[in-house]
Amino acid sequence: MKIAIGNDHGAVELKQHLVNYLEGKGYEVVNFGCDTTESTDYPIYAERVSKAVVSGECDRGILICGTGIGISISANKIHGVRCALCSEPVSARLAREHNDANIVAMGARTIGTVVAEAIVDVFLTTGFDGGRHQRRVDMIMMLDRGESVQ
Ligand code: RB5
């Protein structure tokens, strides 16, 4: 599985930790930056990772900023993205099972490395349940295309 990862200046250390962690587990990880603590703008990295996932270049995405909020909001503006902001692994599992999330976002200022590892582990290994959840995901994608679900 090929993983796209990106972050802003508030999450360089956690991103590098996760790159090493995931590569150690045999994942191919594509780093879309940033790699310095110089102030930058999280939508840049949200766009890069989102486009890599939506295009099929990468299978899943991981985005990290200070809180995970700005970078997840940005990612969800890109057509085809279902980005879930998670601060614990139960939400990461349900984001896959129920929402077929293709990108997980986390906050480097709100969670530690052990929780981040647990979140990415479950996010990358859990499948989509389908069934009634497929209908709802289809409706999300209708909203994504500007169509009404009423
Ligand atoms: C950057 O200072 C900070 O605003 C950003 O990392 C993130 O927390 C935004 O949602």
Residues whose N, C-alpha, C, O or C-beta is under 5 A from the ligand:
A	BS01	RB5	D8 G10 C65 G66 T67 G68 I69 G70 I71
